[in-house]
Amino acid sequence: MVTPLPLQDCFDRRVRYFADQVALVSGCPSTGAIHEMRVALKRLRTFFNLVESIDPGFVAEESFAPARKLFRAAGKLRNLHVIEAKVREASTAASLELSEYYNWLKEHERREGKKFGRARRGFRKDFFGSAWKAMAPYLEGPAAARVKRSSEERLLVLLREIKGERSMPPGVRRLHFLRTRTKEARYTLEILQECGLTGDDQARLNERLKDVHQSLGRWHDEEIVLGSLREFRRRRAPGPLVSFKSYLEFSRLAREHKAESLATFEAARAALLAFLGRGSGRRVFLPPGAQRGPDGHSGKTGPPQEAGGTP
């Protein structure tokens, strides 16, 4: 039986891209390859969540569980790569002496690299093929209108949650919530675009969501750096550092970059909320050409991208 929307095509594109990234990390797990593999898994996890929104009988969290070990192992290795890159940059640009810290990070990287290798080798190559067989019955039964309506509602729910964060207390938890929700909303929007459900405003909403989650991603990287630096200070062997002032300056730079990322985030968040206005983004579902801005012109959207587009 054929699904009412081209959801299998969307799923297959994401699986192919994930397989390509796994092949790349099999030899030398570079920072870029690890990152792209995790993005591919996030896009697939978003697809699982979308299927659950169409039919709650499909439990996304439980169904995605076999991929979570690989995702987490890749995340730990990717974080170390990010920190090491920032240490190298600061050592060169600001002439900081951070060799003890860098060597400590490389030792951690070797351990996490072995764990990632085991997780990658233990991941079943046919997992997503089996997952589709489990999903398909939940997509074949409902009428096309129900699948379409439920798919659109999933995006609207995410956008309402993003707008509703203003009632949350300020702090790290709120920022993490916004980072994950805007990312999932963007990946859900990509699926709806590929299914032909979005109109002219899709591209602008995509950019607004990307600006928010990427600025928070940079903030999160600095959080990881500061947390790692605290752990290094607690766990390192006793004795003086070669240059204590270098560590003070490196910490200061991380806090400065963190503040800059938060300022960028606030501007991006304000732009997203202004775009959504009083509604919840429903106008992105209007037929192309139906939306008109204050100047009377409509936006344009490009053709659907492969799942490996800009993360």
Buried (B, 14 or more C-beta within 10 A) or exposed (E): EEBBBBBBEBBBBBBBBBBBBBEBBEEEBEBEBBBBBBBBBBBBBBBBBBBBBBBEEBEBEEBBEBBEBBBBBBBBBBBBBBBBEBBEEBBEEEEBBBBBBBEBBEEBBEEBBEBBBEBBEEBEEEBBEEBBEEBBEBBEBBEEEEBBEBBBEBBBBBBEBBBEBEEEEEEEEBBBBBBBBBBBBBBBBBBBBBBEBBBBBBBBBBBBBBBBBBBBBBBBBBBBBBEBBEEBEEEEEEEEBEBEEBBEBBBEBBEEBBEBBBEBBEEBBEBBBEBBEEEBBBBBBBEBEEBEEEEEEBBEBEEBEEBBEEB
